[in-house]
């Protein structure tokens, strides 16, 4: 049975990547049982010459894809909250503007949907871990590079204004708390053109501790395993402040 989905893409200066992203999205959608209802773009221009909005419009008009472009000055958590509030379909796809979905990614994502599932997290195609290793390791932290989300699991979400990192994990925790399963699907794959993890620092630790977004064993275990790396100490100190002080 065909399912309509909105596709939500937050973008900051994505003019050099978003056309490839959308091309791979369309190629992955075509063989699947999904159809794009609307493409929702929350666009923060990098400068006055940023052509991301025009690139998206040209792409969608050439392919008769319904699209809405919101030009805003949102940070990433604000952008995700804004996009969630625009969703009209039962399920939607969060997609980063530099992610290239594998050809069968959406087919695999559709197959993973069930009544118990509230979110389906994809796997980077270049990940060298075995599927079993990846499934054990990934529950440390959720990501939204390319994730299918059940809207009912997020209807009442309000991402706190002080979350400037770990908003993806906040969303996953919310889905868990709503009684849905966050599923790690090793067959739902993508390539990421410029994946860079945000800096490990005091603020990440503070946010993680305040909202319970990283396990305590993970935060302090990294200190033990990386005793000469100051960033892990900074995160641990922030975690203590956020959780207990």
N, C-alpha and C positions, 0 to 999 in steps of 0.2 A: 504494500500500500504506500502510495506517495505521501510524503510529509513536507509541508511548507515550513521553512525556517528563516528567521532573520539572521543576518550575519553582522556582528558588531565588531568594528575595527577602530581602536584608538590609534591615532597617528600623530607623530611630531616630526615634521620635516621629512615625510616619507616619499618624496617625489622620485627618488632613485630606486625605490624598492617596491612600491605599491602595485605597479602594473604587473610585475612578475608574480607578486602575491595573488592578485586577482585572477591572472591567467591560470595559475595552478589550482586555485579554488574552483573555477569553472570546470576545468578538466577533471577534477576529483568529484564534483557534483554530478556531472553528466551520466556516468554509469551507475550512480547510486539511486536510492529511492527518495532522496531529498530533492526539493526544488527551492530555489531562493525566492523568498517572499519579498524581502527588501534588503538592500545593502545599507547599513547604517554606519556612517563615518563621523567620528568626533575628531576634528582636525585642529591641531595647534600649529600654526605656521612657524617655521624656523626663522623666517625673515620675510621681507616684503616681496621677494622674488620666488618664494616657495610655490611651486606649481602643483602640489599634491591634489588640491580640489579639482583643478581643471583636468588633470590626468584621470582622476576617478570618473568625472562626468563624461569625458570622451570615451573611456572604456565602456561604461555602462550604456550610454546611448547607442554605441555601435553594436551592442549585443542585446538591446531591449531589456535591460535589467533595471528594475525599479530601485531607486537609490535616494538617500537623504544625506546631505552633507551639512554637518553642524560645525561652524568655525568658532572655536572657543579658546579660552586661555586656561584650560584645565590642566592640572597635573594628572598623573596616571590614575590614582585612586578616584579622583573626581570624575575623570573621563569614564571609568568603568561604571561608577554609580549612575552617571547621566545616561549611558547607553542602556543599562539595565532597565531604566525607567521608560525607555522608548520601545521596548520589545512588545510585539503583538502576537507572537507565535508560541505554541506550547513548549517547543525546544528552540534554542538558538545556539549559534556558534560564536564564541569569542576567538578572534584571530588577530595576531600581531601583524603589523604592516610589512614585516620582512620575512614572514614564514612562507615556505613553499610546501604545500600539502603533497604527499605522495599520491600517485594516480588512484590507488584503491583506498585512500584514507577515509573518505566519507562512507564508502560501502562498509568498511569495518566499523566505523562509528555507529552507523545505523543498526548493524547487527548486535551491538552491545546494549542497545536501549531495552530496558525492562521496567516494570512498575516500581521496582525497588531502587532504581538508579536515579540519582539526582544530578550527577556530573560525570563526564567521561574525559579523562586526561590522556592526551596523545603522547607518543614517545618519539624522541629525536631519532631519525633513521640511522644516524652515524654512531649511536650509542653502542659501545662495545660490550656492555654487560649482556649476559644471557637474559631471556625474558623472566626467568625465575629470580635472578639476582636483581634485575631492575624493579620487579614488583615488590621485593622485600625492601629495597632502598628508598624508592620514591615516596612512601608514606611519611618520610621525614618532612616533606614539604610539597604542597600542591603548586602547580603552575597553570597559567592561562595562555600560553603561547598559541595553542590551538586546542580548545576544549568545548565539548558539547554540554550545554547546561539546560536542565529542566526549569522553566520559568517559575513554576509553582514553588520550587524550593527556594526562590529568591524574592518572592513577592513583597515581603516586608523588610528586606535588608536595608540598613542604613550604615554605610561604611564610615566609621568615625573620622572626623576632620583631621585628627592628628596622625592618622596612618599615612605616612609618606613612603613606607616600604611595607612589604608583606601583605599588600591588599589582596593578592591572589590567595594567600593562605587564609586570610580572614573570610573570603568567600567560600573556600572549601570547608572551613570550620562551621560556617553558618549552615551549609547544606547538610553536614553531618548532624548538627544539632536539630535540624528539622526532621530527622529520622530517615534521611535518604542515604544511599551508598555513593561514595565517591569512588569511581572505578578507574583503575589503571589498566589501560588497554594497549598492549605492546604491538598490536596489529594496526592501530590508528596512528600513522607515522607522518613525520614532516622533516624537512630540512630547515635550518635557521641560518639566514645569511649573516647575521651580525649579533649573535647571542652573547651578551655580556651580563654577568651577574652583577647586581648592585653591590656596592662596597660593604664589606663586613665592618661594622663600626658600632659605636656606643648606641646610636639611635636605633639601629636594627634590634639590638639587644633590649633596649627600653620598650620598644613597641611589642616585641615578642613576649617579654615578661608581663607587660600590662594586660595584654589580651590573650595570653596563653597560646601563642602561635608557633612556638618551637618547643620541643620536649627539653626538659632540664638536662637529661642525660646527653643530649646532642650538643647543647651549648657548652657545658663544662667538659664533656668528653673531647671536644675539639681543643680546649686548653691543654688537656693532658697529652693529646697526640701531637700538638704543635706548640711545645713549650717556649720556643724562641720567637714565635710570631705574635707581635703585639696586638694585632687586630682582633684575635680571638679573646684576649684578655679584656679589650675594650668592650666587646660584645657581652661578655660575661658580667662585667661591672654594670653595664646598661640593663641587663636582664635582672640583676638583683634590685636595681633602683625601680624598674618598672613593676616588678612583681611584689616586692616587700616593703619598699620605702615610700 
